[in-house]
Amino acid sequence: MNYQTGRPGKMIVAKFDDHDDVLANLNDIARKEDIRAGVFYLIGGMREGKIVVGPETDDLPPKPVWKELGESHEIIGLGTIFWHKNEPKIHFHAAFGKKDMVKVGCLRENSETFLVLEAIIIEIEGIKGIREIDPAVGMPLLKLI
């Protein structure tokens, strides 16, 4: 295990409107506000989204199992922001619910707001972290430097 200590920096409240691209907007905010390390919370609705709900097996590199929302869902989730090369890279896990069905997974693609989605973003100052491709996993994972 490796860890660092930091402190809260800027705090941002964002409201995404119907049909907004969630991941693109989070990236835009991180870029515009130069958030190099951060945590965020999302609550509201999504109409589209492609999520990873786990690997097919526990072998490396993992082969992801994909699910699509395909219709409106209520969501609540938590994510982190760290940069990979010259771009912010979002890592976001959430619970997505519709009627009596709940999916939990990592949002990766096709993120579109349904009606309204609220974000609370908290910059973490004093943390030196990046996302770097892990050769065993084949994905950009957090590396504290």
TORGUKOL-838484 format. One record per residue (C-alpha): residue in three letters; x, y, z. Coordinates in nm, 4 decimals, padded with zeros to 6 digits. Layout:
<vokols>
VOKOL  code        px        py        pz
VOKOL   Ala         X         Y         Z
...
</vokols>
This chain:
<vokols>
VOKOL  code        px        py        pz
VOKOL   Met   00.0000   00.0000   00.0000
VOKOL   Asn   00.1069   00.3540  -00.0728
VOKOL   Tyr  -00.0637   00.6701   00.0506
VOKOL   Gln  -00.0323   01.0465   00.0822
VOKOL   Thr  -00.2168   01.3071   00.2840
VOKOL   Gly  -00.3831   01.6147   00.1399
VOKOL   Arg  -00.6402   01.8797   00.2201
VOKOL   Pro  -00.9572   02.0070   00.0559
VOKOL   Gly  -00.9114   02.2678  -00.2134
VOKOL   Lys  -01.1754   02.4199  -00.4391
VOKOL   Met  -01.5282   02.2894  -00.4046
VOKOL   Ile  -01.7477   02.3004  -00.7122
VOKOL   Val  -02.1200   02.2440  -00.7473
VOKOL   Ala  -02.2383   02.1655  -01.1007
VOKOL   Lys  -02.5847   02.1001  -01.2380
VOKOL   Phe  -02.6056   01.8966  -01.5562
VOKOL   Asp  -02.9193   01.9375  -01.7644
VOKOL   Asp  -03.1195   01.6839  -01.9637
VOKOL   His  -02.9071   01.5147  -02.2359
VOKOL   Asp  -02.5744   01.6591  -02.1071
VOKOL   Asp  -02.2726   01.4311  -02.1490
VOKOL   Val  -02.1715   01.3540  -01.7907
VOKOL   Leu  -01.8166   01.2255  -01.8425
VOKOL   Ala  -01.7290   01.4984  -02.0955
VOKOL   Asn  -01.8576   01.7709  -01.8623
VOKOL   Leu  -01.6656   01.6321  -01.5627
VOKOL   Asn  -01.3505   01.6269  -01.7770
VOKOL   Asp  -01.4162   01.9838  -01.8933
VOKOL   Ile  -01.4562   02.1087  -01.5360
VOKOL   Ala  -01.1370   01.9293  -01.4239
VOKOL   Arg  -00.9480   02.0786  -01.7190
VOKOL   Lys  -01.0848   02.4350  -01.6787
VOKOL   Glu  -01.0318   02.4358  -01.3006
VOKOL   Asp  -00.6976   02.2489  -01.3255
VOKOL   Ile  -00.8084   01.9834  -01.0782
VOKOL   Arg  -00.5170   01.7366  -01.0711
VOKOL   Ala  -00.6531   01.5316  -00.7815
VOKOL   Gly  -01.0142   01.5254  -00.6735
VOKOL   Val  -01.3178   01.3378  -00.5586
VOKOL   Phe  -01.6753   01.3889  -00.6739
VOKOL   Tyr  -02.0264   01.2771  -00.5922
VOKOL   Leu  -02.3119   01.2522  -00.8434
VOKOL   Ile  -02.6817   01.2261  -00.7688
VOKOL   Gly  -02.9755   01.2477  -01.0073
VOKOL   Gly  -03.0800   01.0782  -01.3278
VOKOL   Met  -02.9148   00.9278  -01.6349
VOKOL   Arg  -03.0834   00.8140  -01.9539
VOKOL   Glu  -02.7834   00.6558  -02.1217
VOKOL   Gly  -02.4675   00.4961  -01.9992
VOKOL   Lys  -02.2397   00.2038  -02.0632
VOKOL   Ile  -02.1032   00.0470  -01.7451
VOKOL   Val  -01.8621  -00.2291  -01.6557
VOKOL   Val  -02.0155  -00.4645  -01.3994
VOKOL   Gly  -01.7054  -00.6710  -01.3327
VOKOL   Pro  -01.4615  -00.8962  -01.5135
VOKOL   Glu  -01.5713  -01.2230  -01.6730
VOKOL   Thr  -01.3073  -01.4043  -01.4642
VOKOL   Asp  -01.0419  -01.3063  -01.2121
VOKOL   Asp  -00.7645  -01.3474  -01.4712
VOKOL   Leu  -00.5401  -01.0579  -01.5796
VOKOL   Pro  -00.5797  -00.8631  -01.7899
VOKOL   Pro  -00.9491  -00.8537  -01.7033
VOKOL   Lys  -01.2092  -00.8991  -01.9743
VOKOL   Pro  -01.4892  -00.6544  -01.8819
VOKOL   Val  -01.8582  -00.7425  -01.8676
VOKOL   Trp  -02.0550  -00.4501  -02.0169
VOKOL   Lys  -02.4142  -00.3436  -01.9472
VOKOL   Glu  -02.6071  -00.0560  -02.1031
VOKOL   Leu  -02.8606   00.1538  -01.9192
VOKOL   Gly  -03.0608   00.2244  -02.2352
VOKOL   Glu  -03.3314   00.4184  -02.0487
VOKOL   Ser  -03.3691   00.6542  -01.7539
VOKOL   His  -03.2224   00.5436  -01.4195
VOKOL   Glu  -03.1778   00.7084  -01.0827
VOKOL   Ile  -02.8112   00.7204  -00.9836
VOKOL   Ile  -02.5904   00.7894  -00.6882
VOKOL   Gly  -02.2157   00.7472  -00.7053
VOKOL   Leu  -01.8622   00.8432  -00.6178
VOKOL   Gly  -01.5625   00.9047  -00.8392
VOKOL   Thr  -01.2074   01.0307  -00.8538
VOKOL   Ile  -01.0160   01.2613  -01.0851
VOKOL   Phe  -00.6473   01.2122  -01.1629
VOKOL   Trp  -00.4677   01.2893  -01.4862
VOKOL   His  -00.3438   01.0431  -01.7473
VOKOL   Lys  -00.0811   01.2137  -01.9622
VOKOL   Asn  -00.2280   01.5559  -02.0489
VOKOL   Glu  -00.5946   01.4834  -01.9790
VOKOL   Pro  -00.8100   01.4328  -01.6704
VOKOL   Lys  -00.9210   01.0722  -01.6333
VOKOL   Ile  -01.2453   01.0054  -01.4487
VOKOL   His  -01.3024   00.6870  -01.2459
VOKOL   Phe  -01.6667   00.6653  -01.1405
VOKOL   His  -01.8647   00.3870  -00.9709
VOKOL   Ala  -02.2359   00.4155  -00.9076
VOKOL   Ala  -02.5620   00.2410  -00.8372
VOKOL   Phe  -02.8139   00.2788  -01.1202
VOKOL   Gly  -03.1755   00.1979  -01.0333
VOKOL   Lys  -03.4954   00.1587  -01.2358
VOKOL   Lys  -03.8175   00.0255  -01.0793
VOKOL   Asp  -03.7101  -00.2857  -00.8849
VOKOL   Met  -03.3822  -00.3365  -01.0752
VOKOL   Val  -03.0433  -00.2044  -00.9601
VOKOL   Lys  -02.7125  -00.2185  -01.1464
VOKOL   Val  -02.3809  -00.1265  -00.9902
VOKOL   Gly  -02.0788  -00.0574  -01.2036
VOKOL   Cys  -01.8093   00.1668  -01.3445
VOKOL   Leu  -01.9416   00.4220  -01.5953
VOKOL   Arg  -01.7172   00.4273  -01.9010
VOKOL   Glu  -01.9131   00.5412  -02.2071
VOKOL   Asn  -02.2311   00.7045  -02.3418
VOKOL   Ser  -02.3071   00.9050  -02.0289
VOKOL   Glu  -02.6184   01.1164  -02.0770
VOKOL   Thr  -02.8188   01.2998  -01.8116
VOKOL   Phe  -03.1888   01.2374  -01.7628
VOKOL   Leu  -03.3669   01.5513  -01.6442
VOKOL   Val  -03.1053   01.6682  -01.3917
VOKOL   Leu  -02.7819   01.5474  -01.2369
VOKOL   Glu  -02.5980   01.7257  -00.9565
VOKOL   Ala  -02.2238   01.7028  -00.8984
VOKOL   Ile  -02.0196   01.8041  -00.5957
VOKOL   Ile  -01.6492   01.8137  -00.6853
VOKOL   Ile  -01.3801   01.8542  -00.4201
VOKOL   Glu  -01.0237   01.9235  -00.5233
VOKOL   Ile  -00.7597   01.7504  -00.3099
VOKOL   Glu  -00.4510   01.9676  -00.2642
VOKOL   Gly  -00.1128   01.8214  -00.1737
VOKOL   Ile  -00.1641   01.4853  -00.3480
VOKOL   Lys   00.0797   01.3887  -00.6227
VOKOL   Gly  -00.0986   01.1243  -00.8245
VOKOL   Ile  -00.1371   01.0303  -01.1896
VOKOL   Arg  -00.3062   00.7572  -01.3867
VOKOL   Glu  -00.0563   00.5324  -01.5594
VOKOL   Ile  -00.1121   00.2266  -01.7770
VOKOL   Asp  -00.0573  -00.0848  -01.5673
VOKOL   Pro   00.0915  -00.3458  -01.8043
VOKOL   Ala  -00.0668  -00.6406  -01.6196
VOKOL   Val  -00.4147  -00.4858  -01.6304
VOKOL   Gly  -00.3953  -00.2821  -01.9516
VOKOL   Met  -00.5759   00.0176  -01.7993
VOKOL   Pro  -00.4656   00.3519  -01.6528
VOKOL   Leu  -00.4562   00.2996  -01.2752
VOKOL   Leu  -00.3751   00.5448  -00.9972
VOKOL   Lys  -00.0056   00.5854  -00.9179
VOKOL   Leu   00.1049   00.8042  -00.6270
VOKOL   Ile   00.4310   00.9770  -00.7123
</vokols>
